Amino acid sequence: MVAAVLSATACTVEQQSVNRFDFNLFPEAVEWQLGDQLAAELADSVVVVDDEAVQTYIQGLGEELVAHTDLADRPWVFTVIEDPSVNAFAIPGGRVYVHSGLLEAVVSEHELMGVLAHEVAHGEARHATEQLSERYGLVLAGSFVLGQDPGLVEQIAAEIVAAGVTAKFSRDDEREADRLGLVTLAEAGVPPASMAEFFELLLARQDRRPSSVEQFFDTHPLTADRVADVRTRSADITVGERRPEDPAMLARIQQRLR
């Protein structure tokens, strides 16, 4: 059985440039199916901001970034949910959730794109399904790779939601998301230092209003050294044609959330 799973996995795991050396038993198509299932499960526990302008805005910014990733051919969904805390998170299958509190806290559009790029990078690197591959092992994950258990995706989705849908990534995953996100920002014409600026905002808030950023720090280990590393790396990345910001649009979106 294990040999069969290994053989099937070798045939089904995509060899994207970002992920080709990573252990991941989830084919991309199955990961996106899992994302759809998780989103359906999440619908009962989050409140989506009922404002088409807000949702269209965040979807547009996200798509600008996704266009510069290895998974640009996959459908991505960016959603603003009602939550006053400053946080954002990614789940498998190209789905990124942004708290309304984060949208209200950012001071620039590029800063907002900085945090989106970090979450997109988690999705591009497929960190969540890498974790699941390690957790469930060859035999269990192989059961849907071989088509033997069509209900496994639903089972995994239910267990993820029961345990808390927001994955806590390792420090190595966070560093990889920083690195990939910086490159994505630059390719999209956004100064990579925008990511460091957002992280610095979080550290400042941690001193003044720790409860507002507690969720972010719980799932995204962040230290002054890591922020300094992002700042240093961003200085070494060349940005092509700079993407213009639209501060008036950001202000209108923030006003709609208040």
Backbone as a ProteinNet text record, in pm:
[ID]
protein_1_A
[PRIMARY]
MVAAVLSATACTVEQQSVNRFDFNLFPEAVEWQLGDQLAAELADSVVVVDDEAVQTYIQGLGEELVAHTDLADRPWVFTVIEDPSVNAFAIPGGRVYVHSGLLEAVVSEHELMGVLAHEVAHGEARHATEQLSERYGLVLAGSFVLGQDPGLVEQIAAEIVAAGVTAKFSRDDEREADRLGLVTLAEAGVPPASMAEFFELLLARQDRRPSSVEQFFDTHPLTADRVADVRTRSADITVGERRPEDPAMLARIQQRLR
[TERTIARY]
82.9	0	87	186.3	273.6	346.6	394	464.8	372.5	245.4	149.9	124.2	113	90.9	208.1	328.9	447.1	447.9	412.3	410.1	306.6	187.5	80.8	117.8	177.6	214.7	315.9	411.1	513.5	451.2	336.5	269.9	178.8	127.3	20.7	65.5	174.5	217.1	280.2	227.4	274.6	416.1	491.4	630.5	646.1	575.1	590.7	729.2	781.8	917.2	931.7	827.5	836.1	830.5	753.7	722.4	785.5	869.2	907.7	987.8	1050.8	1128	1053.8	929.4	855.8	770.2	748.9	667.1	521.2	442.8	301.8	224.4	137.1	60.1	-69.9	-98.8	-223.4	-201	-259.2	-257.5	-326.7	-287.4	-346.3	-498.1	-551.7	-696.5	-766	-705.1	-763.9	-752.7	-640.9	-626.1	-734.3	-761.5	-865	-1003.3	-1024.1	-1149.8	-1162.4	-1052.4	-1051.3	-1080.9	-1024.5	-1050.5	-1198.4	-1263.7	-1407	-1486.2	-1447	-1516.8	-1495.6	-1372.1	-1342.7	-1420	-1426.6	-1500.2	-1647.1	-1704.2	-1843.6	-1860.2	-1762.7	-1767.5	-1751.1	-1663.1	-1635.5	-1754.5	-1838.6	-1951.5	-2040.8	-2038.3	-2120.8	-2054.7	-1924	-1853.7	-1794.6	-1799	-1751.4	-1863.3	-1851.6	-1949.2	-1879.1	-1918.9	-1859.9	-1914.8	-1826	-1870.3	-1964.6	-2083.9	-2187.7	-2177	-2071.9	-2047.6	-1971	-2037.3	-1976.1	-1852	-1853.6	-1738.6	-1615.2	-1634.5	-1522.4	-1467.4	-1555.9	-1512.5	-1445.4	-1499.3	-1438.8	-1300.4	-1285.6	-1156.2	-1049.7	-1079.2	-977.8	-949.9	-1052.5	-1032.1	-939.8	-957.8	-873.8	-728.3	-703.2	-565.2	-502.1	-578.9	-526.2	-491.8	-578	-552.1	-429.7	-404.2	-282.2	-158.2	-160.7	-45.4	-39.5	-152.3	-156.5	-103.1	-123.8	-78.6	71.3	145.1	291.2	338.4	250.3	285.6	281.3	331.9	328.6	186.9	95.1	-41.2	-141.1	-95	-182	-294.6	-277.8	-381.4	-494.5	-481.2	-584.9	-676.6	-803.4	-893	-862.7	-845.4	-820.6	-938.7	-970.4	-1080.9	-1030.9	-1048.9	-1010.5	-1138	-1150.9	-1275.7	-1247.6	-1323	-1315.5	-1424.7	-1385.9	-1482.2	-1487.5	-1601.4	-1619.5	-1546.8	-1440.8	-1364	-1274	-1283.6	-1206.4	-1056.9	-1014.2	-871.8	-793.7	-665.9	-579	-519.6	-578.6	-534.1	-577.2	-509.7	-546.1	-495.2	-560.4	-513.5	-548	-470.1	-491.4	-529.1	-621.6	-654.3	-620.5	-616.5	-580.6	-671.4	-617.5	-699.3	-716.9	-617.7	-620.6	-726.3	-753.5	-852.2	-783.8	-803.7	-742.2	-852.3	-851.3	-949.4	-880	-940.1	-884.5	-984.8	-939.5	-1026.8	-1052.7	-1174.2	-1206.6	-1117.1	-1075.2	-986.6	-852	-804.9	-678.1	-694.5	-803.2	-827.8	-837.3	-895.9	-907	-773.8	-683.6	-557.8	-448	-446.8	-335.8	-337.7	-219.6	-209.2	-185.6	-165	-145.5	-189.8	-219.9	-259.7	-145	-23.4	91.9	115.3	88.9	101.9	1.9	-120.3	-221.6	-176.8	-119.4	-71.2	47.1	120.5	230.6	183	75.1	24.5	-45.6	-114.6	-177	-71.6	40.9	147.8	200.9	208.9	255.1	157.2	27.2	-72.1	-76.9	-67	-62	58.2	169.3	290.1	269.2	196.1	163	85.2	-7	-84.9	-2.2	83.5	168.2	262.4	317	408	332.4	200.6	114	149.4	177.2	219.8	114.5	-12.8	-117.8	-127	-124.5	-136.2	-5.2	106.8	230.3	215.4	158.5	134.2	39.5	-66.7	-163.8	-101.9	-12.5	54.6	136.8	203.1	282.3	190	77.7	-13	-84.9	-133.2	-215	-133.3	-13	74.3	40.6	128.5	119.1	-8.8	-43.6	-156.2	-287.3	-310.5	-436	-445.5	-340.9	-344	-350	-282.7	-282.8	-417.9	-508.7	-639.2	-716.8	-699.4	-768.3	-680.8	-546.7	-459.7	-494.2	-529	-564.2	-713.8	-789.1	-931.5	-1012.2	-962.8	-1030.8	-1125.8	-1119.7	-1201.7	-1248.9	-1356.3	-1402.9	-1451	-1481.5	-1528.7	-1417.8	-1291.9	-1182	-1166.2	-1187.4	-1174.1	-1271.6	-1396.1	-1494.9	-1454.7	-1400.6	-1357.3	-1244.8	-1145.3	-1032.5	-1079.9	-1169.2	-1220.1	-1290	-1371.9	-1444.2	-1347.1	-1241.6	-1143.7	-1064.2	-1032.5	-960.4	-1044.1	-1172.1	-1259.9	-1276.7	-1290.9	-1307	-1184.7	-1065.8	-941.7	-907.5	-976.4	-941.8	-882.1	-951.7	-915.2	-785.5	-745.3	-626.4	-501.5	-425.7	-305	-196.4	-122.4	-6.7	116.5	176.3	287.5	417.9	513.1	643.8	721.6	828.8	912.7	974.4	1008.2	1062.4	957.9	833.1	725.5	706.9	711.9	694.9	807.2	928.2	1040.7	1026.4	979.8	960.4	849.5	742.8	634.6	682.7	769	828.4	906.3	992.5	1080.4	999.4	905.1	822.9	736.8	682.5	596.7	670.3	793.7	873.4	894.5	922.9	943.8	813	702.4	572.9	539.5	564.8	540.3	620.4	748.1	834	785.5	747.1	700.2	567.4	489.7	362.8	381.6	505.8	533.3	513.8	506.9	488.1	621.4	664.1	789.6	788.1	883	882.4	887.7	943.6	949.9	811.3	707.5	570.7	536.4	592.1	566.7	627.6	750.6	815.4	738.5	685.2	609	485	419.4	303.1	345.3	453	500.4	538.4	598.7	635.5	511	405.7	278.4	227.7	239.8	194.2	274	404.8	487.7	452.9	425.2	386.6	252.2	159.9	29	40.8	134.5	152	188	262.6	299.1	181.4	99.4	-8.6	-140.2	-176.5	-305	-283.5	-221.6	-184.4	-300.9	-418.9	-532.4	-574.3	-547.8	-591.9	-509.6	-389.8	-303.8	-271.7	-338.4	-308.7	-326.5	-434.4	-459	-348.5	-303.2	-197.6	-70.3	-30.7	92.2	80.5	-41.6	-61.4	-30.3	-61.9	-46.8	69.3	128.7	240.9	352.9	440.6	548.8	625.1	627.5	687.3	777.6	902.7	998.8	1064.3	1130	1200	1309.9	1374	1478.6	1419.8	1303.3	1240.7	1201.5	1149.3	1112.9	1236.9	1346.1	1470.5	1520.4	1502.7	1543.7	1460.8	1329.5	1243.4	1284.6	1315.4	1358.4	1488.9	1583.1	1711.5	1693.6	1614.1	1591	1522.1	1428.2	1354.2	1444.3	1548.8	1640.4	1720.9	1731.5	1811.3	1727.9	1598.4	1509.8	1474.2	1494.6	1465.2	1319	1255.2	1116.2	1114.8	1034.6	1024.1	937.6	840.5	751	665.7	675.2	606.7	455.9	383.9	238.8	191.1	107.9	58.2	-42.8	-41	-139.6	-264.2	-372.3	-497.2	-544.4	-481.7	-518	-663.1	-721.7	-862.5	-952.8	-920.8	-1000.3	-988	-865.5	-847.1	-926.8	-923.9	-997.3	-1147.1	-1198.2	-1341.6	-1377.8	-1291.8	-1317.9	-1314.2	-1217.7	-1209.3	-1331	-1379.1	-1496.6	-1619.8	-1630.5	-1745.2	-1746.8	-1631.3	-1622.5	-1652.7	-1659.7	-1678.2	-1825.7
-119.9	0	125.7	132	248.9	268.5	159.1	171.1	227.3	180.8	231.4	379	421.5	563.3	647	599.7	672.5	685.6	577.9	582.3	680.1	675.6	765.9	909.7	932.7	1067.9	1124.7	1044.8	1091.9	1140	1079.6	1116.5	1235.7	1260.7	1359	1489.3	1490.9	1615.3	1706.1	1830.1	1921.6	1968.8	1989.7	2029.5	2179.3	2261.6	2405.2	2445.2	2553.6	2593.8	2622.5	2679.2	2710.7	2583.8	2484.8	2369.8	2238.3	2238	2110.5	2019.5	2074	1989.6	1966.3	2012.5	2001.6	1874.9	1824.1	1704.4	1746.5	1715.7	1752.3	1646.4	1574.5	1466.7	1514.3	1641.6	1695	1748.9	1687.4	1749.9	1885.7	1977.1	2110.7	2105.9	2021.9	2015.4	1974.9	1883.1	1838.8	1949	2021.9	2132.9	2237.8	2268.4	2368.8	2316.7	2187.4	2127.5	2140.5	2117.6	2132.3	2276.8	2371.6	2512.6	2546.8	2493.2	2516.7	2460.2	2341.1	2278.3	2356.9	2401.3	2480.2	2611.4	2675.7	2802.1	2781.2	2669.5	2638.7	2617.1	2548.3	2525.3	2657.7	2743.1	2871.2	2965.3	2949.9	3040.8	3047.4	2942.4	2939.1	3008.1	3039	3093.9	3232.1	3284.1	3420.3	3500.4	3630.9	3720.8	3796.8	3770.2	3837.2	3979.1	4075.9	4214.8	4225.2	4271.8	4278.6	4411.4	4423.1	4545.8	4508.2	4515.8	4472.5	4554.4	4684	4769	4724.7	4690.2	4644.7	4513.2	4420.1	4289.1	4299.1	4381.1	4399.7	4460.5	4554.1	4620.3	4520.3	4440	4347.6	4237.8	4194.7	4092.8	4146.6	4271.2	4329.5	4339.6	4383.6	4392.3	4253.5	4156.8	4021.1	3964.4	3986.7	3933.4	3997.4	4124.1	4187.8	4111.7	4065.4	3993.9	3850.1	3783	3643.2	3628.5	3729.3	3724.3	3701.9	3725	3711.4	3589	3491.6	3369.3	3248.8	3136.6	3010.8	2953.9	3004	2950.6	3051.4	3134.9	3236.9	3177.2	3053.2	2990.8	2930.8	2934.8	2882.1	2995.6	2965.6	3070.1	3102.4	3228.7	3274.7	3360.1	3353.8	3431.9	3507.4	3638.4	3724.5	3780.1	3766.1	3799.2	3881.7	3990.2	4071	4023.4	3993.2	3949.4	4050.3	4053.7	4148	4098.1	4168.2	4136	4255.9	4316.1	4437.5	4415.6	4291	4265.8	4282.5	4310.4	4332.1	4197.5	4134.5	4000.3	3966.9	3870	3810.6	3668	3579.7	3441.8	3376.6	3275.7	3199.7	3057.4	2999.2	2858.3	2790.1	2658.2	2589.4	2629.5	2615.9	2636.5	2780.6	2865.7	3001.8	3091.2	3075.2	3159.5	3238.7	3368.9	3459.8	3542	3546.7	3622.3	3739.7	3856.4	3978.9	4033.2	4057.8	4115.4	4262.1	4307	4447.6	4538.4	4491.2	4571.1	4597.1	4501.9	4522.3	4629.2	4620.7	4719.7	4860	4872.5	5003.6	5051.9	4959.1	4996.7	5039.3	4985.9	5016.8	5164.8	5219.2	5361.7	5387.2	5280.8	5298.4	5173.3	5191.2	5078.1	4979.4	5031.5	4943	4862.7	4922	4848.9	4733.3	4759.9	4654.9	4544.1	4581.5	4480.9	4404.3	4466.7	4397.6	4278.4	4296.5	4184.2	4082.4	4130.2	4036.9	3950.2	4011	3935.3	3825.6	3853.4	3752	3634.7	3663.2	3556.5	3480.8	3551.8	3485.9	3391.6	3433.5	3350.1	3220.1	3225.9	3101.6	3008.2	3066.1	2984.8	2933.4	3020.1	2978.7	2866.5	2876.3	2773	2650.3	2661.5	2549.9	2497.5	2592.1	2554.9	2474.2	2508.9	2440.4	2293.1	2262.8	2121.3	2046.1	2116	2049.5	2002	2088.6	2048.8	1930	1934.8	1825.1	1695.6	1704.2	1584.2	1517.1	1598.4	1542.7	1485.4	1550.4	1508.8	1378.5	1367.1	1251.5	1134.4	1160.9	1051.9	993.8	905.2	849.3	769.3	683.2	593.3	670.7	761.5	835.2	931.1	1009.9	1103.6	1029.3	914.9	837.6	783.2	772.2	716.7	803.4	938	1017.2	1039.7	1029.7	1036.4	922.1	805.8	689.7	681	779.4	781.6	681.8	638.4	534.4	589.1	717.4	771.8	911.3	920.6	1051.1	1141.5	1085	1166.1	1220.5	1190.4	1230	1381.1	1451.8	1597.2	1659.2	1611.3	1662.3	1632	1512.1	1474.5	1563.9	1588.1	1673	1815.2	1866.3	2001.9	2016.2	1918.1	1923.6	1922.5	1841.9	1834.7	1964.3	2027.1	2154.3	2260.5	2267.9	2368.4	2342.6	2216.1	2182.3	2221	2210	2240.9	2389.4	2465.1	2606	2621.1	2693.8	2693.5	2766.5	2858.9	2938.4	2858.4	2822.2	2743	2825.3	2760.4	2824.8	2774.5	2861	2819.7	2825.2	2744.1	2741.9	2868.1	2891	3007.7	2995.6	2874.1	2855.6	2890.4	2848.8	2883.7	3034.6	3099.6	3244.3	3314.2	3266.1	3327.1	3305.1	3185.4	3161.1	3250.8	3269	3357.3	3501.3	3542.5	3676.5	3689.1	3591.4	3597.6	3596.5	3504.5	3497	3621.9	3668.2	3785.8	3910.1	3925.1	4040.7	4041.2	3925	3915	3944.9	3892.2	3917.7	4065.8	4131.6	4275.8	4350.8	4318.3	4388.2	4367.2	4244.3	4215.1	4284.5	4313.1	4384.3	4535.7	4580.6	4723.8	4790.5	4710.3	4762.9	4758.5	4866.3	4862.9	4750	4657.5	4546.1	4590.4	4707.2	4755.9	4775.3	4773.6	4787.9	4677	4557.2	4447.2	4476.8	4528.1	4563.6	4674.2	4767.3	4877.1	4824.6	4724.7	4666.5	4593.3	4517.4	4446	4544.2	4655.7	4756.4	4817.1	4833	4879.8	4781.2	4651.7	4549.7	4553.3	4566.6	4571.4	4693.2	4804.4	4924.4	4904	4839.3	4812.2	4712.8	4620.9	4523.7	4595	4702.7	4780	4860.8	4916.3	5006.7	4933.7	4842.3	4772.2	4624.8	4550.7	4411.3	4322.8	4347.1	4260.4	4271.5	4386.3	4405.8	4325.8	4283.3	4208.1	4068.6	4028.2	3898.8	3783.4	3785.2	3674.8	3664.8	3779.3	3776.4	3715.2	3757.6	3706.2	3559.4	3513.9	3372.9	3282.7	3329.6	3245.9	3287.5	3403.7	3452.8	3497.6	3406.4	3447.2	3566.7	3676.5	3800.1	3860.7	3885.6	3945.1	4064.7	4147.6	4262.2	4216.8	4104	4052.3	4012.5	3951.1	3911.7	4034.4	4134.7	4257.8	4322.7	4323.2	4379.9	4301.4	4168.7	4085.2	4118.9	4136.5	4174.1	4309.4	4402.2	4535.4	4526.3	4445	4430.6	4364.4	4257.6	4187.7	4278.1	4357.8	4443.2	4546.2	4586.5	4685.7	4628.7	4496.8	4432.1	4390.8	4420.4	4377.7	4497.8	4482.7	4591.2	4587	4702.4	4715.3	4775.4	4716.1	4769.5	4894.2	4896.6	5012.2	5017.7	5128.6	5139.4	5149.2	5069.5	5073.2	5194.8	5281.1	5398.3	5357	5425.4	5401.3	5486	5446	5521.4	5548.6	5647.5	5673.5	5713.9	5780.5	5819.7	5696.6	5597.7	5475.1	5401.5	5389.1	5323.7	5396.7	5527.6	5605.4	5580.6	5570.4	5543.3	5404.7	5307.6	5171	5168.8	5235.8	5240.1	5307.3	5412.6	5482	5392.5	5309.5	5219.8	5115.2	5087.8	4986	5044.1	5175	5236.7	5259.1
0	0	0	89.9	97	-33.7	-93	-220.8	-327.4	-325.5	-423.9	-404.2	-276.9	-248.7	-296.6	-270.1	-315.1	-465.9	-535.7	-680.8	-730.6	-671.4	-714	-684.9	-567.9	-529.7	-626.1	-668	-760.8	-890.1	-926.9	-1052.4	-1035.9	-912.2	-897.2	-834.6	-760	-696.7	-801.7	-813	-914.5	-885.2	-990.8	-976	-1001.7	-924.3	-935.9	-887.1	-938.2	-904	-755.8	-692	-550	-465.6	-509.6	-425.1	-467.9	-568.6	-628.2	-534.5	-430.4	-338.6	-206.3	-196.5	-71.7	-68.3	51.4	70.4	81.5	-20.5	-20.4	-98.1	-28.6	-89.5	-153.7	-140	-194.3	-335.1	-437	-569.7	-561.7	-647.3	-643.2	-652.5	-741.4	-758.8	-628.9	-553.9	-427.6	-323.5	-324.4	-230.5	-254.4	-380.7	-409.4	-371.5	-386.1	-340.7	-189.2	-119.1	26.2	65.2	-9.7	18.8	5.5	-97	-114.9	2.9	46.6	157.9	287	309.6	428.8	429.1	313.4	303.6	339.3	294.7	327.8	478.1	539.6	683.9	760	710.7	776.4	772.2	672.3	654.4	778	860.3	980.6	1099.5	1088	1204.6	1182.6	1060.9	1035	971.5	982.2	920.9	809.3	687.8	572.9	564.9	542.7	528.8	409.4	435.8	332.9	257.5	180.5	104.3	-21.1	-133.6	-258.8	-292.2	-260.6	-292.2	-214.4	-88.1	-4.7	-58.2	-88.8	-136.6	-273.8	-360.8	-493.3	-481.5	-388.7	-367.9	-324.5	-222	-170.9	-272.4	-346.6	-449.7	-558.8	-596.7	-700.3	-658.5	-535.3	-486.8	-481.5	-432.5	-424	-560.4	-657.7	-791.6	-855.8	-825.4	-876.4	-830.9	-707.1	-651.3	-703.3	-704.6	-748.8	-890.4	-973	-1112.2	-1124.2	-1015.5	-1018.2	-939.5	-921	-848.4	-940.5	-891	-965.7	-976.9	-895.7	-894.3	-950.8	-1042.2	-1100.2	-1183.6	-1228.4	-1310.8	-1227.7	-1096.4	-1007.8	-961.2	-932.9	-881.8	-735.1	-703.8	-567.7	-523.2	-395.9	-340.5	-217.4	-218	-105.8	-44	87.5	155.3	280.1	296	418.3	513.2	636.6	736.6	850.5	917.2	1027.1	1151.6	1186.3	1306	1334.4	1453.1	1480.7	1501.9	1518.5	1540.2	1409.6	1423.7	1308.2	1269.3	1167.6	1132.2	989.7	933.1	804.3	808.1	733.7	732.2	598.9	565.5	442.5	479.6	402.1	416.8	284.6	283.1	158.1	42.3	-77.4	-195.7	-237.5	-210.5	-261.4	-200.9	-73.3	-5.4	105.8	100.3	197.5	262.6	395.5	471.8	539.6	529.2	587.1	688.1	810.1	911.1	879.4	906	883.2	966.3	1084.5	1169	1104.7	1024.9	954.3	846.8	771.9	666.6	725	841.8	905.2	961.3	993.1	1059.4	963.6	841.4	750.9	714.2	688.3	656.7	508.7	431.2	287.1	213.8	86.7	2.8	-12.4	-27.9	-42	85.1	200.4	326.3	329.8	284.8	277.2	182.9	69	-24.7	33.6	124.1	189.7	270.6	347.5	426	336.3	231.7	138.3	70	33.2	-32.7	57.7	186.4	281.6	285.7	291.5	295	162.6	52.2	-79.1	-85.6	-28.4	-30.7	46.9	159.1	229.6	137.3	61	-31.9	-147.7	-202	-313.6	-271.7	-151.7	-100.6	-49.2	-41.3	-1.7	137.8	227.2	361.7	435.9	419.3	494.9	456.8	326.8	287.6	309.7	316.6	359.6	503.5	589.5	727.8	734.7	655.9	656.2	606.3	509.5	458.4	567.8	648.2	759	866.4	889.8	997.4	963.8	841.7	805.6	752.7	703.8	662.7	526.6	481.8	347.2	324.4	417.7	393.1	386.1	483.5	485.2	367.8	345.4	233.7	101.4	95.8	-27.7	-65.2	30.1	-0.8	-98	-91	-192.7	-314.7	-298	-415.4	-511	-452.7	-533.4	-563.6	-514.9	-543.4	-464.5	-349	-272.5	-166.2	-136.3	-28.3	-66.4	-144.4	-190.2	-77	41.3	152.5	239.4	205.1	292.1	299.2	189.2	189.6	289.2	288.4	382.7	526.4	548.6	683.5	732.1	644.9	682.7	708.6	623.9	641.6	776.3	812.6	939.5	1057.1	1047.3	1156	1167.1	1053.9	1057.1	1125.5	1089.8	1149.1	1298.4	1336.4	1477.9	1559.4	1497.9	1569	1563.5	1478.2	1457.7	1319.7	1234.2	1092.4	1064	1151.8	1125.9	1159.7	1058.2	1078.6	1146.8	1235.6	1296.3	1223.1	1144.1	1061.6	1140.4	1096	1160.9	1127.4	1200.9	1171.5	1032.1	992.3	857.3	751.4	775.4	682.3	675.5	790.9	793.5	717.1	734.1	661.1	510.5	471.3	328.6	273.6	350.3	306.5	295	386.6	375.5	245.5	220.4	103.1	-26.9	-37.2	-158.7	-173.9	-62.8	-67.8	-112.6	-70	-112	-262.7	-318.5	-463.7	-537.4	-486.9	-549.6	-548.5	-436.2	-428.5	-534.6	-543.1	-639.4	-782.2	-814.6	-950.1	-980.3	-874.5	-891.8	-889.8	-873.8	-873.6	-739.1	-632.4	-496.8	-423.2	-359	-283.7	-180.7	-185.4	-90.7	55	80.1	217.8	277.7	193.8	244.7	343.2	322	414.8	550.8	550	676.1	747.1	671.5	731.4	802.6	743.2	809.9	937.2	929.5	1047.7	1159.6	1122.3	1222.3	1286.8	1207.4	1263.2	1367.9	1337.8	1432.4	1562.5	1551.1	1671.7	1756.3	1690.7	1764.4	1834	1765.6	1825.4	1941.2	1929.8	2037.9	2168.2	2157.7	2277	2330.7	2237.9	2280.1	2306.6	2215.5	2224.4	2191.9	2283.2	2252.5	2213.1	2267.5	2236.2	2089.9	2026.5	1888.4	1788.1	1827.7	1735.9	1788.1	1895.4	1958	1861.5	1782.3	1688.8	1584.8	1535.6	1433.9	1491.5	1610.7	1669.6	1709.2	1738.8	1771.6	1652.7	1533	1414	1324.4	1349.9	1269.2	1364.4	1404.8	1495.2	1438.4	1513.7	1463.1	1569.7	1533.2	1623.9	1555.3	1634.8	1578.3	1482.5	1512.6	1423.3	1287.9	1291.4	1164.3	1082.4	1147.8	1076.8	1016.3	1091.7	1040.4	919.7	923.2	809.7	686.3	704.1	591.3	536.2	624.7	581.4	501.7	548.2	478.8	342.9	339.7	213	111.5	158.3	66.4	-1.2	69	12	-104.2	-109.9	-214.6	-335.8	-334.6	-442.9	-529.6	-658	-750.7	-793	-787.8	-830.7	-970.3	-1057.5	-1193	-1195	-1282.5	-1289.8	-1164.2	-1092.1	-963.7	-982.1	-905.3	-907.4	-829.6	-890.4	-817	-710.8	-599.7	-495.3	-520.9	-457.1	-465.1	-322.2	-255.5	-115.3	-96.7	-196	-184	-181.3	-264	-264.5	-131.4	-79.9	49.2	157.1	155.8	255.9	245.2	121.8	104.2	156.9	129.5	179	330.8	390.6	536.8	596.8	530.4	579.9	574.9	474.1	460.7	571.9	629.4	735.1	872.9	883.2	1015.1	1046.6
[MASK]
++++++++++++++++++++++++++++++++++++++++++++++++++++++++++++++++++++++++++++++++++++++++++++++++++++++++++++++++++++++++++++++++++++++++++++++++++++++++++++++++++++++++++++++++++++++++++++++++++++++++++++++++++++++++++++++++++++++++++++++++++++++++++++++++++

